Amino acid sequence: MDFSSQIIFLVAVVLLGSILSSVVTSRLGVPLLLVFLGIGMLLGPEGPGGVAFENITLAHLIGSAALAIILFDGGMRTPARNFRIGLKPAVGLATVGVLITSGLTGLFAVWWLGLTWLEGLLLGAIVGSTDAAAVFSLLRSRGLELKSRVGATLEIESGSNDPMAIFLTIVLIELILMDQPDFGVVVLVEFVQQMGLGALLGVGGGLALLALINRVPMSAGFYPLFALAGALAIFGLTGMVGGSGFLAVYLAGLLLGNRPLEASQNIKRFHDGIAALAQIGMFLMLGMIVTPSELPPVALDAGLLALVLILLARPLAVALCLYPFRFPWREQLFIAWVGLRGAVPIILALFPLLAGLELAEYFFHVVFFVVLISLMVQGWTVASSARWLGLELPPTTTRVQRTELDIPGQQEMELVGYRLAETTPVVREAWSGFRLPGSARVVAHLREGQLLETLELLDLQAGDHLYIMVAPADLPDLDRLFVPQEEVPERLTERSVFGEFALNGDALLGAVGMTYGAPVPSERQGETLEAFLRAELQTEPVVGDFVDLGPTRLVVREMDGARITRVGLKLLKKE
């Protein structure tokens, strides 16, 4: 009995310590993966903990299950609207990009390490997958928000490139173990089998799980557990029949997260927590597996491999894959730098150990060292890189509060609160010409901390608090009414004034140029701001894109589908 209590106590202390340390280190910009790996190494055989964890089969089981949970949660958190601007480039990065990255890194391994072709390509495939989920947790902890095109591309890539790296790793191990490998046949059969079955069972299983959750009445506490069990069942079944369980579980998460779902917020909150727990447990375990004394002998080899991976293979893959989509060079550079290596390469490094390959332990320690270098070099500079390249966006809203509600019948509603100011449109214009979105319902109106008996929408004052229940799709329209804005003066008397002012997308370029002293060619004065931005950007615009026009900068601030509805105008400081 005492032994059981001691184990429970020690596990709880480790978990509490991991969470608390992540809170402290996140303020310093340290990637959470690095923290958890470090704690795991301290608990390992050569650390103060002295725990000898040598069961590779169990480690593979735990790592695979944890990664499946993380991918399922990532799928549910990926909004469908991101696919309009991020799907094509992300799929290119997740397939061709992984092939290029793995191939170039593998060729260097063949040349420098003296490996065979298959062994070198295997090492390249193991480190070929990124961990963008870690990047987003780091950006959120630093309060950064990326331009939607960059964020959508990285988000979709992170969920879809893991299956490709796993496929390459499995195929190359099979080829190494075969006496007379028929390369073309093996690759084709494995690709069709893993990706085809993964996509089929992921979509089919996701639709079946969605139907069961929506149609089978159960206790509120069982909905999240049922979703988790269903996701793991989809993952396991797909793997049993030879498909990619990781692709299947990600697609299932996408379906659940973007369809009307009973108890959706309850399910999503639970999976946010369980995914975080899976991440902590997985990295602690991976840290305990490694033997720190084995890392210094591979430091030079791993350092050069990481250098080629970070500075050559990933940037070249990004440049080639994004070339057809006309991404600005700043965005390409950031996406290339955010090729952060994390959990997946270390888990893939367990595959050769399970297969009993001769160089398996050497591969594992090289990969572990590469991951450490990536986390320390790239992970520590993600936030500063986003700022330096001008890819961060200002906060999209100044809502006082935002709470997602579970409404019966798979309706998704949110309760949002606004603190009104003098520059709030409905206060400044005294509600003139304004109209609430169709789904919006005013719940409460407070003035000077007191709840008003009646809803005085025609008598809104600065300092009032307004709470409104609304569908998520109508939030942008609601923000236009209740978020404080700077007034746009009719004309600036001094060009040296520095600020940003809101303009409509259908405003004429000539009028803007005349007002703000920007040089506009006579033949373009009749263009709208939207038409001008589209012509100059030469790509599908997203929020945050900008074009400089003389002493002004026009920035895309709001979009309604593919239409630019709001443009920010900045007067640039003179050097």
VENHU-V464853 format. One record per helix or strand. SS is the DSSP state (helix for helix, strand for strand). FROM is the first residue (numbers start at 1). TO is the last residue. If there is no record, write none. Layout:
ss: (SS/SS)
from: (FROM/FROM)
to: (TO/TO)
This chain:
ss: (helix/helix/helix/helix/helix/helix/strand/helix/helix/helix/helix/helix/helix/helix/helix/helix/helix/helix/strand/strand/strand/strand/helix/strand/strand/helix/strand/helix/strand/strand/strand/helix/helix/strand/helix/strand/strand/strand)
from: (2/32/56/82/117/132/146/148/183/220/245/264/292/296/329/343/360/379/392/401/411/424/425/441/450/457/465/472/484/500/508/509/522/528/529/546/552/563)
to: (26/43/77/113/126/141/146/177/215/240/257/289/294/325/337/355/377/388/392/407/419/424/428/447/451/459/470/482/484/504/508/516/524/528/537/549/560/571)
